[in-house]
Amino acid sequence: MRGRWIAVVLLAASVFLLADSRVRIVRISFLRHGVLVRKPTSDGRLGRWSPALLNAPVVEAEQFRTSADGEAEIELECGSALRLTPSSAMTITRLRLRDNGVRRTTVAFTRGEAYFSVRKADATDFHVQFADSVIATPHGSANLRLRLPPRGQPTVELLGGHGDLLLHGRDYVLRRNVRWALVPGGGLLALAEARADRFQRWSHTRDQRFERELMAAQPSTGVNAAVSAPPQPGQSVSDSTMILDPQSGFGILDSGNPDPLLDSAREVRKVPYCAGN
């Protein structure tokens, strides 16, 4: 039934595409080393590859490619983040706004390793085209890790939240902390959970910092007596500070990781357009 629901959503997207607005506030929120973009031109064709620029707006049909040492993050209006690790590629195939306010986002992930941190306000119509499958998040926030190596099986992991996968007409409910391999010809194979690497820590730390900034901007939101008060602007946060994620309801810890890759993200994160939604 879930797979059928995903198929209906995708069909509806094509039927009502003309009614959608292209006005979205999406930007490049993090860059490190070599990252190239390719934007569509006014006649619908794709322009030349050019270096990505921090805080540049992102448009529908734009392509992204990271070098062997490049990383990039795309931020949606409500704080969801699409993160590419080195030697990865993706295309934002759909970036629309319905007249009822629902944001419609579809990403085609085509190479490498990516992390998708989808917040509840962006999740209703969020899809990732991945190998021969479509991943959807109609039931709320989700944290995903996708790997598409040059050789070997594509894998998907649900690190948190909820996610569905439609593969060759069959629907699957993704389970947390299970690494699923897409089997040639259809089907999924459960593998041992992958060990956390520096890019997973980078993605997690970016989410934590976003929560701190969101709470600093809205000090009365998402905090109860069971957790520490949110940090004020300029206030340091100890390694043991517990912060409540207002989207998932789970507590998160600031690890204080000194990794320069994580540290370099500090100055470019901003509270997004619809953070209060």
N, C-alpha and C positions, 0 to 999 in steps of 0.2 A: 504493500500500500504506500509506503514512503517513497519508493522509486516511482510509482505512478504519479505521486504528488509532485516530485521533481520534474517529471516529463511534462505535466500540465503547466507548471510554472514556466518552463522553457518555451513551450508552445505559445503561451499567453504573451511572452516577451516578444515573439516575432509578430503576433497579431496586432499588439498595441504599441509597437515601436514608434510609430509616427506620432502618437500622442505624448510621448515622453519628451522632457526637456533635456538639453545637453548642459545645462547650467549646473556645474558641480564645483565644489571648492576642495580640490584634491591637490596635494603638493608632494614634492620630493623633500623629505624631512631628514634624511641622513645620507651622507656620501663618504666613501673612503676609497682612495686609490682610483683605479680605472673603471669608470662606469660610462657607458654610451647609451644615448637615446635616439630614437628615430620617430619623428612626429609626422602625422598625415598633413598633406598640403591642401590648399583650397580646392583642388580638383579631385580630391579623394585618394590621390596616390600617396606613397610614402616618400619622405624626403631622405636626405643623406644621414648617415650616422654622425652624431656630434657629441662632444663631452656633455654629460649631465651637469646641471647647475643646482646648487642647494636652494631650496624653497621655490624652485620653478614650478609653475602650475602643470598639472598632468591632464591630458585630454584623452578622449576615446580613440582607440586604435593605436595608441602610442606603444612603442616597443622599447624594452630595456635589456641591456646586456652587460654583464660584469666581466672584468678581466680575471686573470689567474689570482690576483690579490685584491679584487674589488668587492665592496659590499654596498648595498643600497637599501633604503627604506622609503616606501610610499605610504603617506598617511591620508586616510579618508576623513570626512568631516567629523565623524563621531569618535575619532581616536583609533579606529582599526588600523592595523599596520601590515603591509606586505613587504617582507624582508628577503632580499636575495643575498646569498653567500657567493664566494668566488666561483667563476666559470659557470654562471647560471643565466637563464634567459626567460623572459615572460612578455606577454602582450596584454594590455588592458583592452579586451575586446568589446566591453560594454561599460559605459559610464553615464547613466541616465538618472533622471529624477521624474517620478510619476506625479501626476497632478494631486494625488492624495498625500504627497510628502515622502513616500517610500523611495529609498535610494536603491537603484538597481546596478549591481556591480558584477561583472564577469571577467575572470582572469584566465588566460591560457598559459599554463606553466609548461615550458617545453624543454628545459635542460637544467641540470644541476641540483641544488638543494635550496629550498625556500621555507620560510616560516610565515604563517598567516595567523595573526592575532585579531580575531573578529569580535568586536564588541556587540552587545545585544542590539543597540540602536541601528547597527549596520547589517545585522544578520538576516533579516527577513528575506531579502532577495540578493543573497551573496552566493556566487557559484565559482568553482574552480574547475576548468577543463584540464584533465591530467591523464596523459596516456590515452586509454580508451574509455575513461570514466568521467563522471561529473560528481563533484563533491558539493553538497549544499548544507546550509546551516539554518534551516527554518525554525528550529526549536530554541534558539538563543545563542549566546556567545560560544566561541570555539577557539581552541588553540591547536594549530595543525603544523606538522612537519612533513614535507613532501620531498622525496628524493627520486631523481630521474637520471641515473648514471648513463654514460655512453654505452656501457655493457652491463648486463645484469638486469634484474627485475626492478621495476619501479616499486617504491614503497610509500605508504602513508601511515602516519601516526596521529592519533588524537591525544594530545598532551593535556587537554582540559576541555570542559564544556561538552557540547553535543554536536554530532555531525552525521550526515547520511551520505552514502555513496551509491551511485547508480552505475552498474557495470554490465554491459551486454544485455540490457533489459531486466536485469535482476537488481533488487535493492538490498542494501546492507546497512545495518545500524553499526556505526563504528564504536568500538569499546575503548575506553581510556587506557593509555599506557600499554597498548598492544601494537606491534609493528606488523602491518598487513602488506604482503607482497601481491602484486597483480600478476596472476598466472596467465601465460599466453593462451589465448582461446577462451578466456573467461574464468571467473572464480577468484577467490582470495585464499591466501595461505598465511596462517598466523605464524609469526616469527618471534624470537626472543626480543624483548625491548632493547632498543639501541642505547648504548651508553651516552650520557650527556656530554657534549663537546663544547668548545668555547663559543660556537655560534648559537647553541641553545641557551647558554648562559647570557650571551649578548642579548638575544631576543627577550629573555625573561627579565633581565635588568632594565631594558628599555621600557617594558610594561610596568615595572615597579616605579620607575621614575615618573612615568606618565601619571600613575595613580597619585603620587605625592604632589605633583604639580596641580592636578585636578582638585585635590583636597585643599591645597593651599589657596586656590582660587575660590573654592566653595567650602569654607571651613565647617559648615553645619551639615554637610552631606556625607553619608556613608560611614559615619563613625559612631560607635556606641561605647558604653562604659567598659566593655570587655577588652577594648583595644586602646592603644595610646592615642593621644590627640594628634592630629595631623601637623606636620612641621610647618612653621610660618616661613615666608620668604626670607632667605638668608640664614635660617636656623639649620644647624647640622643635625643629621639623623644617625643615631648609634646603630651598631651592627645588630642589636637585638630588638630594634623597633618593629612592632607589628602594625601593619596597615590593612584595613579592610577594603577589599575590592568591591565597589558599589555595584558592579555588573554581575559578578558571580557569587558574591557573598562570602568568599573564602578569604582568610587572612594570608598575607604574604610578608615575607621577611626580607629586609634589606641585607644582602650578604656582605656589603662593603668590599666587593671584589676589586682589586687594584689593576686589573687587566687594562692596558691602554686602549684596547678596542672598545671596552665598555665605557671608559672614562671619556673618550672623545665624543660620545653622544650627548654629553651633559649640556652643552651650550645651544643646541639646535632644537630641543624639544619644546613644543608650545601646546598650550591647551587648545583643543580644536574648536571648530566653528559651532558644533552642536553638543559640546561637552555636558551641558545641563539637561539634555534630553534623556 
